[in-house]
């Protein structure tokens, strides 16, 4: 069995090569895109993110994508999207079967090696064709948990109830998270849900509909660049000062669902606690998960949490984590933030967590 925080990877760039997010683009996330294929959904985003930097496909040193064959319903579905990107003449390319935030991590490591100076990262997910709550059961332990078919909302409800039983939250606090997120999403043209959501009956007690993320389709893309190349491509790059990811035990019964030690350790390894942040984009699909993450990351009222509306406003599976990094970087690009935290999660009840720390500087050092 792994240790409570799991086994991570080398986190911080201490040899002096600075990597930055220089461009970000995303779709308008929708409940259904029946008339649009994954490639058709992705291509405008790729064109937009490249146009913001003036780069062409041939200028990209490394390409990495994140998606899920389970969502697409066919093996090696990512190859269709890669054909749309342009894989001939042959390119340096990779793919991860998880959220695009982990594709960005791989691209970041590739740039740190010095093998290239630019990278394109993209992710997409179409949840509308199937029953997402059932599909996500396939990530559970195949012997003891998956045969019971506990869907994603039921598992999140267990976590929320654990918080309430521990006296660390109540339904009013969950409702406040939902209301704030949807209000903030009113300023985000890409959000799927905007404005207040009525507190309807419980979906799975203690979670109501407003405590849960919308199911939808979407895509996003990011361009990374190193050193002076980043400064050439972006007026105010979002420098990645540290990034790390950690995973917890697969068995839900051996975890304290009111805590997220993997998030805490990833944040420590990424250097989050060295200086305060002013913005945090948290990948918290359920209101209760935001409360867990806030406590694990020591985020107080001085930190603006999910100014984009977060995953409660738009949660395209395999894309929402990458969007958190892109949204945090966009606020640095615009000058609305100087030091931001971006978080992504995968697996049930915050099992696997990635933390990135981004900074904007007049003169990057």
Secondary structure, DSSP 8 states (H G I E B T S, - for coil): ---TT---------SS--EEEEEEEE---BS--TT--HHHHHHHHHHHHHHHHT--GGG-SEEEEE--HHHHTSTTTHHHHHHHH---S---EEEESS-HHHHHHHHHHHHHTTS-SEEEEEEEEE-TTS-HHHHGGGGS-TTTTGGGT--HHHHHHHHHHHHHHTTS--HHHHHHHHHHHHHHGGG-TT-SS-S-----SEEETTEEGGGS----EEEEEEEEEEHHHHHHH-TT-EEEEEEEEEE--S-GGGS-TT--HHHHHHHHHHTGGGS--SEEE---SSHHHHHHHHHHTT--TTSEE-TT-GGGT---TTTHHHHHHHHHHHHHHHTS-SEEEEEEEESTTS-EEEEEEEE--SS--
